[in-house]
Amino acid sequence: MSFYIAEYVRLILKEVSIIIIPEIYLFENMEGKKVAAIVPAFNEEKTIKGVVEALLETKNISEVIVVDDGSLDQTSKIAKEAGARVIKLKENKGKGTALEIGTRSTDAEIFLFSDADLLGIKSFHFERLLFPVLESEVDMTIGTIDRRNFGKVWAWLLLKVESPFAGTRVLKREFWESVPEEFKKEYFVESALTYFAKKRNLKIKNFILEGVFHLIKERKYGFSLGVIARTKMFFQIIIANILLRLP
């Protein structure tokens, strides 16, 4: 009930021209389900602190786990100082493997997966994603970065295009464990989660994370290495979608 009151108040305030107001989700985890936030990170020292701090401020999250996927920078140190439990991998295993290691390190029933390179992320963004799953309204929520500066049409189109591959999402352990291991590899994992959820007729809800952006790979790694990393990511996504649709 408190959620609907908060939503009503937000709409009223919006009507009276109070423009800058976050969406507030004043809900209780009535069933007491344990929620673990899992953040796979590779050389994310520039952004990991903000992500961890937002997660720690998020209501109903029991623990924040950063899986340092073989970083060569200060990612682990910064994440630990920010308050996360850090699992440090000796070498880069890929995003999907890092997520799997994170899920095996907790007994949580609900997982919140977050990208480590988010800028502008706040606790209310994560609460918005958590609420529908904790309330059993849907089986999975997906958060995509804000593209509204491209205009309404492009923003709508990019939401449809990007949401199947978005890394920030909330889902149940039982669904995660049902996804075949061969698809929990590197950047295959997001495509696989979306594919198997739709194949099993699970309820999915997409959200735009207002005011949230990625630190682009070209800025993280330099132009040349960033282009290589981006090309690798897109190639893996394309291959994953081809393999998932083969009989």
Secondary structure as a PSIPRED ss2 file (coil, helix, strand):
# PSIPRED VFORMAT (PSIPRED V4.0)

   1 M C   1.000  0.000  0.000
   2 S H   0.000  1.000  0.000
   3 F H   0.000  1.000  0.000
   4 Y H   0.000  1.000  0.000
   5 I H   0.000  1.000  0.000
   6 A H   0.000  1.000  0.000
   7 E H   0.000  1.000  0.000
   8 Y H   0.000  1.000  0.000
   9 V H   0.000  1.000  0.000
  10 R H   0.000  1.000  0.000
  11 L H   0.000  1.000  0.000
  12 I H   0.000  1.000  0.000
  13 L H   0.000  1.000  0.000
  14 K H   0.000  1.000  0.000
  15 E H   0.000  1.000  0.000
  16 V C   1.000  0.000  0.000
  17 S C   1.000  0.000  0.000
  18 I C   1.000  0.000  0.000
  19 I C   1.000  0.000  0.000
  20 I C   1.000  0.000  0.000
  21 I C   1.000  0.000  0.000
  22 P C   1.000  0.000  0.000
  23 E C   1.000  0.000  0.000
  24 I C   1.000  0.000  0.000
  25 Y C   1.000  0.000  0.000
  26 L C   1.000  0.000  0.000
  27 F C   1.000  0.000  0.000
  28 E C   1.000  0.000  0.000
  29 N C   1.000  0.000  0.000
  30 M C   1.000  0.000  0.000
  31 E C   1.000  0.000  0.000
  32 G C   1.000  0.000  0.000
  33 K C   1.000  0.000  0.000
  34 K C   1.000  0.000  0.000
  35 V E   0.000  0.000  1.000
  36 A E   0.000  0.000  1.000
  37 A E   0.000  0.000  1.000
  38 I E   0.000  0.000  1.000
  39 V E   0.000  0.000  1.000
  40 P E   0.000  0.000  1.000
  41 A E   0.000  0.000  1.000
  42 F C   1.000  0.000  0.000
  43 N C   1.000  0.000  0.000
  44 E C   1.000  0.000  0.000
  45 E C   1.000  0.000  0.000
  46 K C   1.000  0.000  0.000
  47 T C   1.000  0.000  0.000
  48 I H   0.000  1.000  0.000
  49 K H   0.000  1.000  0.000
  50 G H   0.000  1.000  0.000
  51 V H   0.000  1.000  0.000
  52 V H   0.000  1.000  0.000
  53 E H   0.000  1.000  0.000
  54 A H   0.000  1.000  0.000
  55 L H   0.000  1.000  0.000
  56 L H   0.000  1.000  0.000
  57 E C   1.000  0.000  0.000
  58 T C   1.000  0.000  0.000
  59 K C   1.000  0.000  0.000
  60 N C   1.000  0.000  0.000
  61 I C   1.000  0.000  0.000
  62 S C   1.000  0.000  0.000
  63 E E   0.000  0.000  1.000
  64 V E   0.000  0.000  1.000
  65 I E   0.000  0.000  1.000
  66 V E   0.000  0.000  1.000
  67 V E   0.000  0.000  1.000
  68 D E   0.000  0.000  1.000
  69 D E   0.000  0.000  1.000
  70 G C   1.000  0.000  0.000
  71 S C   1.000  0.000  0.000
  72 L C   1.000  0.000  0.000
  73 D C   1.000  0.000  0.000
  74 Q C   1.000  0.000  0.000
  75 T H   0.000  1.000  0.000
  76 S H   0.000  1.000  0.000
  77 K H   0.000  1.000  0.000
  78 I H   0.000  1.000  0.000
  79 A H   0.000  1.000  0.000
  80 K H   0.000  1.000  0.000
  81 E H   0.000  1.000  0.000
  82 A H   0.000  1.000  0.000
  83 G C   1.000  0.000  0.000
  84 A C   1.000  0.000  0.000
  85 R E   0.000  0.000  1.000
  86 V E   0.000  0.000  1.000
  87 I E   0.000  0.000  1.000
  88 K E   0.000  0.000  1.000
  89 L E   0.000  0.000  1.000
  90 K C   1.000  0.000  0.000
  91 E C   1.000  0.000  0.000
  92 N C   1.000  0.000  0.000
  93 K C   1.000  0.000  0.000
  94 G C   1.000  0.000  0.000
  95 K H   0.000  1.000  0.000
  96 G H   0.000  1.000  0.000
  97 T H   0.000  1.000  0.000
  98 A H   0.000  1.000  0.000
  99 L H   0.000  1.000  0.000
 100 E H   0.000  1.000  0.000
 101 I H   0.000  1.000  0.000
 102 G H   0.000  1.000  0.000
 103 T H   0.000  1.000  0.000
 104 R H   0.000  1.000  0.000
 105 S C   1.000  0.000  0.000
 106 T C   1.000  0.000  0.000
 107 D C   1.000  0.000  0.000
 108 A C   1.000  0.000  0.000
 109 E C   1.000  0.000  0.000
 110 I E   0.000  0.000  1.000
 111 F E   0.000  0.000  1.000
 112 L E   0.000  0.000  1.000
 113 F E   0.000  0.000  1.000
 114 S C   1.000  0.000  0.000
 115 D C   1.000  0.000  0.000
 116 A C   1.000  0.000  0.000
 117 D C   1.000  0.000  0.000
 118 L E   0.000  0.000  1.000
 119 L E   0.000  0.000  1.000
 120 G C   1.000  0.000  0.000
 121 I C   1.000  0.000  0.000
 122 K C   1.000  0.000  0.000
 123 S H   0.000  1.000  0.000
 124 F H   0.000  1.000  0.000
 125 H H   0.000  1.000  0.000
 126 F H   0.000  1.000  0.000
 127 E H   0.000  1.000  0.000
 128 R H   0.000  1.000  0.000
 129 L H   0.000  1.000  0.000
 130 L H   0.000  1.000  0.000
 131 F H   0.000  1.000  0.000
 132 P H   0.000  1.000  0.000
 133 V H   0.000  1.000  0.000
 134 L H   0.000  1.000  0.000
 135 E C   1.000  0.000  0.000
 136 S C   1.000  0.000  0.000
 137 E C   1.000  0.000  0.000
 138 V C   1.000  0.000  0.000
 139 D C   1.000  0.000  0.000
 140 M E   0.000  0.000  1.000
 141 T E   0.000  0.000  1.000
 142 I E   0.000  0.000  1.000
 143 G E   0.000  0.000  1.000
 144 T E   0.000  0.000  1.000
 145 I E   0.000  0.000  1.000
 146 D C   1.000  0.000  0.000
 147 R C   1.000  0.000  0.000
 148 R H   0.000  1.000  0.000
 149 N H   0.000  1.000  0.000
 150 F H   0.000  1.000  0.000
 151 G C   1.000  0.000  0.000
 152 K H   0.000  1.000  0.000
 153 V H   0.000  1.000  0.000
 154 W H   0.000  1.000  0.000
 155 A H   0.000  1.000  0.000
 156 W H   0.000  1.000  0.000
 157 L H   0.000  1.000  0.000
 158 L H   0.000  1.000  0.000
 159 L H   0.000  1.000  0.000
 160 K H   0.000  1.000  0.000
 161 V H   0.000  1.000  0.000
 162 E H   0.000  1.000  0.000
 163 S H   0.000  1.000  0.000
 164 P H   0.000  1.000  0.000
 165 F H   0.000  1.000  0.000
 166 A C   1.000  0.000  0.000
 167 G C   1.000  0.000  0.000
 168 T E   0.000  0.000  1.000
 169 R E   0.000  0.000  1.000
 170 V E   0.000  0.000  1.000
 171 L E   0.000  0.000  1.000
 172 K E   0.000  0.000  1.000
 173 R H   0.000  1.000  0.000
 174 E H   0.000  1.000  0.000
 175 F H   0.000  1.000  0.000
 176 W H   0.000  1.000  0.000
 177 E H   0.000  1.000  0.000
 178 S H   0.000  1.000  0.000
 179 V C   1.000  0.000  0.000
 180 P C   1.000  0.000  0.000
 181 E H   0.000  1.000  0.000
 182 E H   0.000  1.000  0.000
 183 F H   0.000  1.000  0.000
 184 K C   1.000  0.000  0.000
 185 K C   1.000  0.000  0.000
 186 E C   1.000  0.000  0.000
 187 Y C   1.000  0.000  0.000
 188 F H   0.000  1.000  0.000
 189 V H   0.000  1.000  0.000
 190 E H   0.000  1.000  0.000
 191 S H   0.000  1.000  0.000
 192 A H   0.000  1.000  0.000
 193 L H   0.000  1.000  0.000
 194 T H   0.000  1.000  0.000
 195 Y H   0.000  1.000  0.000
 196 F H   0.000  1.000  0.000
 197 A H   0.000  1.000  0.000
 198 K H   0.000  1.000  0.000
 199 K H   0.000  1.000  0.000
 200 R C   1.000  0.000  0.000
 201 N C   1.000  0.000  0.000
 202 L C   1.000  0.000  0.000
 203 K C   1.000  0.000  0.000
 204 I E   0.000  0.000  1.000
 205 K E   0.000  0.000  1.000
 206 N E   0.000  0.000  1.000
 207 F E   0.000  0.000  1.000
 208 I E   0.000  0.000  1.000
 209 L E   0.000  0.000  1.000
 210 E C   1.000  0.000  0.000
 211 G C   1.000  0.000  0.000
 212 V C   1.000  0.000  0.000
 213 F E   0.000  0.000  1.000
 214 H E   0.000  0.000  1.000
 215 L C   1.000  0.000  0.000
 216 I C   1.000  0.000  0.000
 217 K H   0.000  1.000  0.000
 218 E H   0.000  1.000  0.000
 219 R H   0.000  1.000  0.000
 220 K H   0.000  1.000  0.000
 221 Y H   0.000  1.000  0.000
 222 G C   1.000  0.000  0.000
 223 F H   0.000  1.000  0.000
 224 S H   0.000  1.000  0.000
 225 L H   0.000  1.000  0.000
 226 G H   0.000  1.000  0.000
 227 V H   0.000  1.000  0.000
 228 I H   0.000  1.000  0.000
 229 A H   0.000  1.000  0.000
 230 R H   0.000  1.000  0.000
 231 T H   0.000  1.000  0.000
 232 K H   0.000  1.000  0.000
 233 M H   0.000  1.000  0.000
 234 F H   0.000  1.000  0.000
 235 F H   0.000  1.000  0.000
 236 Q H   0.000  1.000  0.000
 237 I H   0.000  1.000  0.000
 238 I H   0.000  1.000  0.000
 239 I H   0.000  1.000  0.000
 240 A H   0.000  1.000  0.000
 241 N H   0.000  1.000  0.000
 242 I H   0.000  1.000  0.000
 243 L H   0.000  1.000  0.000
 244 L H   0.000  1.000  0.000
 245 R C   1.000  0.000  0.000
 246 L C   1.000  0.000  0.000
 247 P C   1.000  0.000  0.000
